[in-house]
């Protein structure tokens, strides 16, 4: 059975995405999102089109239409309700810049990293860093579907990211960026013309994109490079890379990414 005969489907208790969306008062892509999140049961027609049993839709409605709010979509992709990451990254660059690397530390790194082209100084997480990560944002970028002003005045049902901290919103941007990169990979020599449709094409496809994005987010860091010399090596310059792993800031990174993903996808 295909979606080309909606009247027959309604008679037999089978709905296509458009019909399900009309009942829910939303758009078809929001129905795909519910399917991708495994919150709405579905079947597939012979051509792969998702079909929803009316009884399953009624059960979903009866349970309170959980997670129905759809993030803004712009240009075929999620967007519009994220604040800029620039100020967050700038703040952590300052944290890194403020950390002093002593001569003794340079000596220790040199002994342990002699084969490296630069010496890496890992920066430990401080209470100030965690405070910056957990802080709420006070200003947002302007945009057609994006709120402006104080997050506290934003309707959390319309803009789920309003209840996330500055650091969580940073990772929301990271997850979206890498998920978009995942779904934009070439397929048979051509890019998919509808990335949002590909993201929500099935629970398996959605899970694969989230796993890829979370793995990439774990590698996010802020670093600065400086040149140093030591008294015993007056003619040798050491390249010191001071680096902080942003994934180390949350107490439980995996749970943190799961929470962020539930709000930004």
N, C-alpha and C positions, 0 to 999 in steps of 0.2 A: 504494500500500500504506500503510495507516495503522497506528498503534500499538495498535489495538484487538484485534489478533490476535497476541499475543506468541509463542505456540507456533509459528505459521506462520513468523513472522520468524526465530525461532531455527533452524527447519528449513532456511530458505533463506539463513541466514548474515547476516541483517539484525537489528540490535538497536535497541530504543528506549533512551531515556536511563536508565530505571529498570533495565533488564537490563544495560546497560553498567556502571552504577554497582554493581550486585550483583557483577559479575565483578571490578571494581576494588576492592571493599570500601569504597565511599564512598557519597555521596549524589548524586541526580540533578543538582542544581545545580552540583556539582563537575565533572560531565561537560560541562555547558554552558560552564563556565569554561574547560576545556581546549579546547573548540571555539572559543570567543571569542579565545583566545590563539593560535589556529592550530597547536595542538600535537596535535590529534586530527582526522583527516579525517572528513567527514560528508556526508550527502545530506539532502534534505528530501522528506517525503511531500507528497501533493497539498494537504493542509491546512496545510502549513508546519512540521509536526512534524519535529524533527531525527532522522535515522536514521543509525546507525553500522554499517558493514560489520564483521562479526566479524574478518575478515582485517586490517582497519585497526586494530582494537583490539588484536589479537595483536601487530601490529608495534609499537604504542605500548608494550605491556607488555614486549616483547622488548628495547626500547631503554632500559628502566629506569624506566618510569613517571615521567618528568621532570615536575616542577612539579605533582605530584598534590595536595600539601598545600593544603587549602582554608582561607582565612581565616575567622574566626568570623563568623556571621551572626546579627544580632539584629533582631527586628521587620521582617524582610524586607529588611534592608540589611547591608552589611559593618560590622563594629564589634567592639569588645571587646578588642582587643589593642594599642590606642594609648594612650600616656601623655598626660597633660594638656599642652596647649601653653602654659598660663598662665605657668609659670616661665621657659620659653624666651623668650616675648615680653617678659616683665618684665625679663629680663636685657638684652635688646637696647634696651628703653626706657631703661635706665640708661646704656647706651653712648651713646645719642643725647643724653641729658640732660647727660652729662659733656663733650660737645664744646662748646668755647667759640666763639662767633661774634663776631669782633672788629668794632670800629666800621668799620674799613676794608673788611671783608667786607660789612657792611651797606650801605655807600656803593656798593660795586661792584654788589651785587644790585639796589639801587635804580636805578642807571643802566641796567641791563640788563632790568629787570622792571617798569618804571614803570606799565605798563598792567595789571599783576596786582593782585588784591585782597590778596594776601599775597606775601611774598618767600620763595622756596624755597631753603634751604641744603642742598645734597646732601652727605651725610656719606660720607667715604671709608672703605673697608674697612680695618680694622686687624688686626694679627696676633691680638690678643685676641678679636676677633669671630670670626675663623676658628677659633680654638681652642675657643670656646664652641659653634660650629656642629658641630665634629667630635667634641665630647666625648660620652661615653656617659652614659646616664641611670642614676641610682642608686636612684630610687624610682619606683613606678608607682601609678596609681590602682587601687583595688580594683574588682572586678566578677566576675560569674559565670564568664565565659570568658576573663578577662584575668589574666595572671600578676601576682604581687606580689613585691616585694623587688628583688633585684639582677638586671639583665638577663643577667649572665654565667651565672646558674644556670638560665636558661630554655632549653628544647629548641628549637633553631632550626628544626627540621623542623615542629614544632607551631605555633611563633610566629615566622614569618619576620622580623618587624620587630625581633627581638632583636639582629640583627647590624647594625642601622642606627644611625647617630649621632643625637644629640639634634636636630640641625638637619634631618636626613633624616626623622626621625619627625614633626617639625613639618610638613614638606612632605607627608608621607603623609596627615596630617590635612587639609591644604589640598586635596590632590587628591581625597580621598574626598568632602569637603564640596561641591566644585564639580561632581564627577561626579554626585553625588546630585541637585544642583540641575538638571543637564542632563537626567537621565532623568525627573525629576519634572515637567518642563514639561507643560503641558496638552495633551492629545491629544483632539480632538473635544469640547472643553468639559469633560473630566473628567481627573482625575489617574490615572495608571497605578496599580492597586492592588498591584502586585508589582514594585517598582523593581529588585530584584536580578535578576529574570527578564528585565527589559527591558535591563539593563546587559549581560547575557551572551546576549542573543537572537541575535547573529550577530557575526562578526569585524568587519564594517563598523560596526555599532552600537557595539560596544565601542571601536573605534578613534576614532569620532567623539566619544564621551564622554571618552576620555583626551586627545584633542587640545583639547577645550574646557577641561578641567580644567587642563592644562599651561599653556594661554594665560592663564587666570585666575591661576594661581600666579605667573606672571611679574610680575603687577602687585602682588603682596603687598609691603607696606612697613610700617615702624614710624616714626611721626613724633610730634613734640611741637611745640606752638606757644608762643612767648613774645613779649612786647611789648617793644620797644626804642625809645629816642629817640637822637638825635644832637645834639651841641652846636650845630650850625648850624641844626637844626630843633627847637628846644626845645618847641614846641607840637604837634609831629607825632609820632604813635605809629606805629611800623612793626610789622606782624604778621609775625614770622619763623617759618616752618615748617621745622624741622630734620627731615630725612627720610633714612632709609636704605633702599635697595631690598634686600630679603632675597634676591632672585634674583641679585644681583650677588656674593653671598658664594661660592657654588660656582665653581670654576675653569671648569667646563663645565656650564652649567645644563641643557642638553638631555639630555646623558648622565646627569646626576644625576637628573632626573625620570624617565628611562626605568628607571633602577635602582630608584628608590623605587616606581614603579608596579608593577614585577615582584614586589615584596614585599608591597604593600598591597592589591592586587587579585587 
